[in-house]
Amino acid sequence: MIDYKNKNILVLAYLGDAIYEVYVRKFLIGKGDKKVDSLQKEAIKYVSAKKQREYLEVIMDSNFFSDIELEIIGRARNHKGNRHPKNTDIVTYKYATALEAVIGYLYLTDKKRLDVLISDYIINR
């Protein structure tokens, strides 16, 4: 059995970013036919670092996360990297990375829990 809890945190975030994008795109496509341009504009409402930080804070306040998931979030937020996009501050970026890391972790370990996280706390909010 692979110990995903101790995987490189940025690798989990890298995976989580891709998985999160797929969930959001699937949700938006399911809302009805639209042009790709409008889908992309609507997707930004979910995938921007600012929104990801907001989602993470709400989810954390709800006590959804297990101790292991909180550990993953903490590792991602505290990762010693100073790179971040020009359109956001480092703290917001680290929170967004933390959400992506826990999504990556859940994708590898518990897809049902991931479905609940994304549908109940992000997409249908």
CNS distance restraints for C-alpha pairs under 8 A (distance, minus, plus):
assign (resid   3 and name CA) (resid   7 and name CA) 7.02 0.50 0.50
assign (resid   4 and name CA) (resid 105 and name CA) 6.65 0.50 0.50
assign (resid   4 and name CA) (resid 108 and name CA) 7.35 0.50 0.50
assign (resid   4 and name CA) (resid 109 and name CA) 7.65 0.50 0.50
assign (resid   5 and name CA) (resid  68 and name CA) 7.30 0.50 0.50
assign (resid   5 and name CA) (resid  72 and name CA) 6.99 0.50 0.50
assign (resid   5 and name CA) (resid 105 and name CA) 7.14 0.50 0.50
assign (resid   7 and name CA) (resid  11 and name CA) 7.14 0.50 0.50
assign (resid   7 and name CA) (resid  12 and name CA) 6.99 0.50 0.50
assign (resid   8 and name CA) (resid  12 and name CA) 6.60 0.50 0.50
assign (resid   9 and name CA) (resid  13 and name CA) 6.28 0.50 0.50
assign (resid   9 and name CA) (resid  72 and name CA) 7.33 0.50 0.50
assign (resid   9 and name CA) (resid  75 and name CA) 6.85 0.50 0.50
assign (resid   9 and name CA) (resid  76 and name CA) 5.87 0.50 0.50
assign (resid   9 and name CA) (resid  79 and name CA) 7.92 0.50 0.50
assign (resid   9 and name CA) (resid 101 and name CA) 6.36 0.50 0.50
assign (resid  10 and name CA) (resid  14 and name CA) 5.95 0.50 0.50
assign (resid  10 and name CA) (resid  76 and name CA) 7.29 0.50 0.50
assign (resid  10 and name CA) (resid  97 and name CA) 7.88 0.50 0.50
assign (resid  10 and name CA) (resid 101 and name CA) 7.00 0.50 0.50
assign (resid  11 and name CA) (resid  15 and name CA) 6.29 0.50 0.50
assign (resid  11 and name CA) (resid 101 and name CA) 7.75 0.50 0.50
assign (resid  12 and name CA) (resid  16 and name CA) 5.95 0.50 0.50
assign (resid  12 and name CA) (resid 100 and name CA) 7.25 0.50 0.50
assign (resid  12 and name CA) (resid 101 and name CA) 4.65 0.50 0.50
assign (resid  12 and name CA) (resid 102 and name CA) 7.26 0.50 0.50
assign (resid  12 and name CA) (resid 103 and name CA) 7.78 0.50 0.50
assign (resid  12 and name CA) (resid 104 and name CA) 4.78 0.50 0.50
assign (resid  12 and name CA) (resid 105 and name CA) 5.99 0.50 0.50
assign (resid  13 and name CA) (resid  17 and name CA) 5.91 0.50 0.50
assign (resid  13 and name CA) (resid  97 and name CA) 5.86 0.50 0.50
assign (resid  13 and name CA) (resid  98 and name CA) 7.06 0.50 0.50
assign (resid  13 and name CA) (resid  99 and name CA) 7.68 0.50 0.50
assign (resid  13 and name CA) (resid 100 and name CA) 4.55 0.50 0.50
assign (resid  13 and name CA) (resid 101 and name CA) 3.67 0.50 0.50
assign (resid  13 and name CA) (resid 102 and name CA) 7.28 0.50 0.50
assign (resid  13 and name CA) (resid 103 and name CA) 7.47 0.50 0.50
assign (resid  13 and name CA) (resid 104 and name CA) 5.90 0.50 0.50
assign (resid  14 and name CA) (resid  18 and name CA) 6.73 0.50 0.50
assign (resid  14 and name CA) (resid 100 and name CA) 7.24 0.50 0.50
assign (resid  14 and name CA) (resid 101 and name CA) 7.32 0.50 0.50
assign (resid  14 and name CA) (resid 104 and name CA) 7.47 0.50 0.50
assign (resid  15 and name CA) (resid  19 and name CA) 6.28 0.50 0.50
assign (resid  15 and name CA) (resid 100 and name CA) 7.59 0.50 0.50
assign (resid  15 and name CA) (resid 101 and name CA) 7.55 0.50 0.50
assign (resid  15 and name CA) (resid 103 and name CA) 7.99 0.50 0.50
assign (resid  15 and name CA) (resid 104 and name CA) 5.11 0.50 0.50
assign (resid  16 and name CA) (resid  20 and name CA) 5.84 0.50 0.50
assign (resid  16 and name CA) (resid  99 and name CA) 7.89 0.50 0.50
assign (resid  16 and name CA) (resid 100 and name CA) 4.41 0.50 0.50
assign (resid  16 and name CA) (resid 101 and name CA) 5.55 0.50 0.50
assign (resid  16 and name CA) (resid 102 and name CA) 7.06 0.50 0.50
assign (resid  16 and name CA) (resid 103 and name CA) 4.75 0.50 0.50
assign (resid  16 and name CA) (resid 104 and name CA) 3.65 0.50 0.50
assign (resid  16 and name CA) (resid 105 and name CA) 7.38 0.50 0.50
assign (resid  16 and name CA) (resid 107 and name CA) 7.52 0.50 0.50
assign (resid  17 and name CA) (resid  21 and name CA) 6.20 0.50 0.50
assign (resid  17 and name CA) (resid 100 and name CA) 5.21 0.50 0.50
assign (resid  17 and name CA) (resid 101 and name CA) 7.82 0.50 0.50
assign (resid  17 and name CA) (resid 103 and name CA) 7.76 0.50 0.50
assign (resid  17 and name CA) (resid 104 and name CA) 7.43 0.50 0.50
assign (resid  18 and name CA) (resid  22 and name CA) 6.39 0.50 0.50
assign (resid  19 and name CA) (resid  23 and name CA) 6.38 0.50 0.50
assign (resid  19 and name CA) (resid 103 and name CA) 7.42 0.50 0.50
assign (resid  19 and name CA) (resid 104 and name CA) 7.10 0.50 0.50
assign (resid  19 and name CA) (resid 107 and name CA) 7.67 0.50 0.50
assign (resid  20 and name CA) (resid  24 and name CA) 6.25 0.50 0.50
assign (resid  20 and name CA) (resid  47 and name CA) 7.93 0.50 0.50
assign (resid  20 and name CA) (resid 100 and name CA) 7.28 0.50 0.50
assign (resid  20 and name CA) (resid 103 and name CA) 7.08 0.50 0.50
assign (resid  21 and name CA) (resid  25 and name CA) 6.07 0.50 0.50
assign (resid  21 and name CA) (resid  47 and name CA) 7.13 0.50 0.50
assign (resid  22 and name CA) (resid  26 and name CA) 5.98 0.50 0.50
assign (resid  23 and name CA) (resid  27 and name CA) 6.15 0.50 0.50
assign (resid  23 and name CA) (resid 118 and name CA) 7.73 0.50 0.50
assign (resid  24 and name CA) (resid  28 and name CA) 6.18 0.50 0.50
assign (resid  24 and name CA) (resid  43 and name CA) 6.60 0.50 0.50
assign (resid  24 and name CA) (resid  46 and name CA) 7.13 0.50 0.50
assign (resid  24 and name CA) (resid  47 and name CA) 7.96 0.50 0.50
assign (resid  24 and name CA) (resid 123 and name CA) 7.30 0.50 0.50
assign (resid  25 and name CA) (resid  29 and name CA) 6.04 0.50 0.50
assign (resid  25 and name CA) (resid  39 and name CA) 7.78 0.50 0.50
assign (resid  25 and name CA) (resid  43 and name CA) 6.89 0.50 0.50
assign (resid  26 and name CA) (resid  30 and name CA) 6.08 0.50 0.50
assign (resid  27 and name CA) (resid  31 and name CA) 6.57 0.50 0.50
assign (resid  27 and name CA) (resid 123 and name CA) 7.41 0.50 0.50
assign (resid  28 and name CA) (resid  32 and name CA) 7.38 0.50 0.50
assign (resid  28 and name CA) (resid  39 and name CA) 6.74 0.50 0.50
assign (resid  28 and name CA) (resid  42 and name CA) 7.77 0.50 0.50
assign (resid  28 and name CA) (resid  43 and name CA) 7.40 0.50 0.50
assign (resid  29 and name CA) (resid  33 and name CA) 6.46 0.50 0.50
assign (resid  29 and name CA) (resid  34 and name CA) 7.53 0.50 0.50
assign (resid  29 and name CA) (resid  39 and name CA) 7.63 0.50 0.50
assign (resid  34 and name CA) (resid  38 and name CA) 6.53 0.50 0.50
assign (resid  34 and name CA) (resid  39 and name CA) 6.46 0.50 0.50
assign (resid  35 and name CA) (resid  39 and name CA) 6.30 0.50 0.50
assign (resid  36 and name CA) (resid  40 and name CA) 6.11 0.50 0.50
assign (resid  37 and name CA) (resid  41 and name CA) 6.41 0.50 0.50
assign (resid  38 and name CA) (resid  42 and name CA) 6.15 0.50 0.50
assign (resid  39 and name CA) (resid  43 and name CA) 6.01 0.50 0.50
assign (resid  40 and name CA) (resid  44 and name CA) 6.47 0.50 0.50
assign (resid  41 and name CA) (resid  45 and name CA) 7.32 0.50 0.50
assign (resid  42 and name CA) (resid  46 and name CA) 7.57 0.50 0.50
assign (resid  43 and name CA) (resid  47 and name CA) 6.27 0.50 0.50
assign (resid  44 and name CA) (resid  48 and name CA) 5.53 0.50 0.50
assign (resid  45 and name CA) (resid  51 and name CA) 6.83 0.50 0.50
assign (resid  46 and name CA) (resid  51 and name CA) 5.98 0.50 0.50
assign (resid  46 and name CA) (resid  52 and name CA) 6.96 0.50 0.50
assign (resid  46 and name CA) (resid 122 and name CA) 7.81 0.50 0.50
assign (resid  46 and name CA) (resid 123 and name CA) 7.98 0.50 0.50
assign (resid  47 and name CA) (resid  51 and name CA) 6.53 0.50 0.50
assign (resid  47 and name CA) (resid  52 and name CA) 6.28 0.50 0.50
assign (resid  48 and name CA) (resid  52 and name CA) 6.19 0.50 0.50
assign (resid  49 and name CA) (resid  53 and name CA) 6.10 0.50 0.50
assign (resid  49 and name CA) (resid  88 and name CA) 7.16 0.50 0.50
assign (resid  49 and name CA) (resid  92 and name CA) 6.30 0.50 0.50
assign (resid  49 and name CA) (resid  93 and name CA) 5.79 0.50 0.50
assign (resid  49 and name CA) (resid  95 and name CA) 7.79 0.50 0.50
assign (resid  49 and name CA) (resid  96 and name CA) 5.13 0.50 0.50
assign (resid  50 and name CA) (resid  54 and name CA) 6.38 0.50 0.50
assign (resid  50 and name CA) (resid  88 and name CA) 7.43 0.50 0.50
assign (resid  50 and name CA) (resid  92 and name CA) 6.16 0.50 0.50
assign (resid  50 and name CA) (resid  93 and name CA) 7.75 0.50 0.50
assign (resid  50 and name CA) (resid  96 and name CA) 7.37 0.50 0.50
assign (resid  51 and name CA) (resid  55 and name CA) 6.14 0.50 0.50
assign (resid  52 and name CA) (resid  56 and name CA) 6.12 0.50 0.50
assign (resid  52 and name CA) (resid  95 and name CA) 7.27 0.50 0.50
assign (resid  52 and name CA) (resid  96 and name CA) 4.98 0.50 0.50
assign (resid  52 and name CA) (resid  99 and name CA) 6.70 0.50 0.50
assign (resid  53 and name CA) (resid  57 and name CA) 6.20 0.50 0.50
assign (resid  53 and name CA) (resid  92 and name CA) 5.96 0.50 0.50
assign (resid  53 and name CA) (resid  93 and name CA) 7.74 0.50 0.50
assign (resid  53 and name CA) (resid  95 and name CA) 5.10 0.50 0.50
assign (resid  53 and name CA) (resid  96 and name CA) 5.08 0.50 0.50
assign (resid  53 and name CA) (resid  99 and name CA) 7.47 0.50 0.50
assign (resid  54 and name CA) (resid  58 and name CA) 6.31 0.50 0.50
assign (resid  55 and name CA) (resid  59 and name CA) 6.11 0.50 0.50
assign (resid  55 and name CA) (resid 121 and name CA) 7.10 0.50 0.50
assign (resid  55 and name CA) (resid 122 and name CA) 6.41 0.50 0.50
assign (resid  56 and name CA) (resid  60 and name CA) 6.00 0.50 0.50
assign (resid  56 and name CA) (resid  95 and name CA) 7.12 0.50 0.50
assign (resid  56 and name CA) (resid  96 and name CA) 7.59 0.50 0.50
assign (resid  56 and name CA) (resid  99 and name CA) 5.96 0.50 0.50
assign (resid  57 and name CA) (resid  61 and name CA) 6.16 0.50 0.50
assign (resid  58 and name CA) (resid  62 and name CA) 6.39 0.50 0.50
assign (resid  58 and name CA) (resid 121 and name CA) 7.86 0.50 0.50
assign (resid  59 and name CA) (resid  63 and name CA) 6.72 0.50 0.50
assign (resid  59 and name CA) (resid  64 and name CA) 6.14 0.50 0.50
assign (resid  59 and name CA) (resid  65 and name CA) 7.64 0.50 0.50
assign (resid  59 and name CA) (resid 121 and name CA) 6.50 0.50 0.50
assign (resid  60 and name CA) (resid  64 and name CA) 6.40 0.50 0.50
assign (resid  60 and name CA) (resid  65 and name CA) 6.69 0.50 0.50
assign (resid  65 and name CA) (resid  69 and name CA) 5.62 0.50 0.50
assign (resid  65 and name CA) (resid  70 and name CA) 6.05 0.50 0.50
assign (resid  66 and name CA) (resid  70 and name CA) 6.15 0.50 0.50
assign (resid  67 and name CA) (resid  71 and name CA) 6.16 0.50 0.50
assign (resid  68 and name CA) (resid  72 and name CA) 6.38 0.50 0.50
assign (resid  69 and name CA) (resid  73 and name CA) 6.24 0.50 0.50
assign (resid  69 and name CA) (resid 102 and name CA) 6.24 0.50 0.50
assign (resid  69 and name CA) (resid 105 and name CA) 7.96 0.50 0.50
assign (resid  70 and name CA) (resid  74 and name CA) 6.05 0.50 0.50
assign (resid  71 and name CA) (resid  75 and name CA) 6.14 0.50 0.50
assign (resid  72 and name CA) (resid  76 and name CA) 6.23 0.50 0.50
assign (resid  72 and name CA) (resid  98 and name CA) 7.32 0.50 0.50
assign (resid  72 and name CA) (resid 101 and name CA) 6.90 0.50 0.50
assign (resid  72 and name CA) (resid 102 and name CA) 6.19 0.50 0.50
assign (resid  73 and name CA) (resid  77 and name CA) 6.14 0.50 0.50
assign (resid  73 and name CA) (resid  98 and name CA) 4.70 0.50 0.50
assign (resid  73 and name CA) (resid  99 and name CA) 6.82 0.50 0.50
assign (resid  73 and name CA) (resid 101 and name CA) 6.87 0.50 0.50
assign (resid  73 and name CA) (resid 102 and name CA) 6.24 0.50 0.50
assign (resid  74 and name CA) (resid  78 and name CA) 6.00 0.50 0.50
assign (resid  74 and name CA) (resid  98 and name CA) 7.24 0.50 0.50
assign (resid  75 and name CA) (resid  79 and name CA) 5.89 0.50 0.50
assign (resid  75 and name CA) (resid  98 and name CA) 7.73 0.50 0.50
assign (resid  76 and name CA) (resid  94 and name CA) 6.72 0.50 0.50
assign (resid  76 and name CA) (resid  95 and name CA) 7.72 0.50 0.50
assign (resid  76 and name CA) (resid  97 and name CA) 6.24 0.50 0.50
assign (resid  76 and name CA) (resid  98 and name CA) 4.73 0.50 0.50
assign (resid  76 and name CA) (resid 101 and name CA) 6.71 0.50 0.50
assign (resid  77 and name CA) (resid  91 and name CA) 7.94 0.50 0.50
assign (resid  77 and name CA) (resid  94 and name CA) 4.80 0.50 0.50
assign (resid  77 and name CA) (resid  95 and name CA) 5.74 0.50 0.50
assign (resid  77 and name CA) (resid  97 and name CA) 7.01 0.50 0.50
assign (resid  77 and name CA) (resid  98 and name CA) 5.55 0.50 0.50
assign (resid  78 and name CA) (resid  94 and name CA) 7.56 0.50 0.50
assign (resid  79 and name CA) (resid  94 and name CA) 7.92 0.50 0.50
assign (resid  82 and name CA) (resid  90 and name CA) 7.06 0.50 0.50
assign (resid  83 and name CA) (resid  90 and name CA) 7.67 0.50 0.50
assign (resid  84 and name CA) (resid  88 and name CA) 7.21 0.50 0.50
assign (resid  84 and name CA) (resid  89 and name CA) 7.23 0.50 0.50
assign (resid  84 and name CA) (resid  90 and name CA) 6.01 0.50 0.50
assign (resid  84 and name CA) (resid  93 and name CA) 6.20 0.50 0.50
assign (resid  85 and name CA) (resid  89 and name CA) 7.80 0.50 0.50
assign (resid  85 and name CA) (resid  93 and name CA) 7.64 0.50 0.50
assign (resid  88 and name CA) (resid  92 and name CA) 6.53 0.50 0.50
assign (resid  88 and name CA) (resid  93 and name CA) 6.57 0.50 0.50
assign (resid  89 and name CA) (resid  93 and name CA) 6.26 0.50 0.50
assign (resid  90 and name CA) (resid  94 and name CA) 6.13 0.50 0.50
assign (resid  91 and name CA) (resid  95 and name CA) 6.33 0.50 0.50
assign (resid  92 and name CA) (resid  96 and name CA) 6.22 0.50 0.50
assign (resid  93 and name CA) (resid  97 and name CA) 6.09 0.50 0.50
assign (resid  94 and name CA) (resid  98 and name CA) 6.09 0.50 0.50
assign (resid  95 and name CA) (resid  99 and name CA) 6.38 0.50 0.50
assign (resid  96 and name CA) (resid 100 and name CA) 6.29 0.50 0.50
assign (resid  97 and name CA) (resid 101 and name CA) 6.02 0.50 0.50
assign (resid  98 and name CA) (resid 102 and name CA) 6.28 0.50 0.50
assign (resid  99 and name CA) (resid 103 and name CA) 6.19 0.50 0.50
assign (resid 100 and name CA) (resid 104 and name CA) 6.13 0.50 0.50
assign (resid 101 and name CA) (resid 105 and name CA) 6.16 0.50 0.50
assign (resid 102 and name CA) (resid 106 and name CA) 6.05 0.50 0.50
assign (resid 103 and name CA) (resid 107 and name CA) 6.04 0.50 0.50
assign (resid 103 and name CA) (resid 114 and name CA) 6.67 0.50 0.50
assign (resid 104 and name CA) (resid 108 and name CA) 6.44 0.50 0.50
assign (resid 105 and name CA) (resid 109 and name CA) 6.20 0.50 0.50
assign (resid 106 and name CA) (resid 110 and name CA) 4.96 0.50 0.50
assign (resid 106 and name CA) (resid 111 and name CA) 6.02 0.50 0.50
assign (resid 106 and name CA) (resid 113 and name CA) 6.92 0.50 0.50
assign (resid 106 and name CA) (resid 114 and name CA) 5.49 0.50 0.50
assign (resid 107 and name CA) (resid 111 and name CA) 5.12 0.50 0.50
assign (resid 107 and name CA) (resid 114 and name CA) 6.33 0.50 0.50
assign (resid 110 and name CA) (resid 114 and name CA) 6.37 0.50 0.50
assign (resid 111 and name CA) (resid 115 and name CA) 6.12 0.50 0.50
assign (resid 112 and name CA) (resid 116 and name CA) 6.45 0.50 0.50
assign (resid 113 and name CA) (resid 117 and name CA) 6.17 0.50 0.50
assign (resid 114 and name CA) (resid 118 and name CA) 6.18 0.50 0.50
assign (resid 115 and name CA) (resid 119 and name CA) 5.87 0.50 0.50
assign (resid 116 and name CA) (resid 120 and name CA) 5.49 0.50 0.50
assign (resid 116 and name CA) (resid 121 and name CA) 7.58 0.50 0.50
assign (resid 117 and name CA) (resid 121 and name CA) 5.54 0.50 0.50
assign (resid 117 and name CA) (resid 122 and name CA) 7.15 0.50 0.50
assign (resid 118 and name CA) (resid 122 and name CA) 5.03 0.50 0.50
assign (resid 118 and name CA) (resid 123 and name CA) 5.98 0.50 0.50
assign (resid 119 and name CA) (resid 123 and name CA) 5.00 0.50 0.50
assign (resid 119 and name CA) (resid 124 and name CA) 5.59 0.50 0.50
assign (resid 119 and name CA) (resid 125 and name CA) 7.93 0.50 0.50
assign (resid 120 and name CA) (resid 124 and name CA) 5.68 0.50 0.50
assign (resid 120 and name CA) (resid 125 and name CA) 6.50 0.50 0.50
assign (resid 121 and name CA) (resid 125 and name CA) 5.70 0.50 0.50
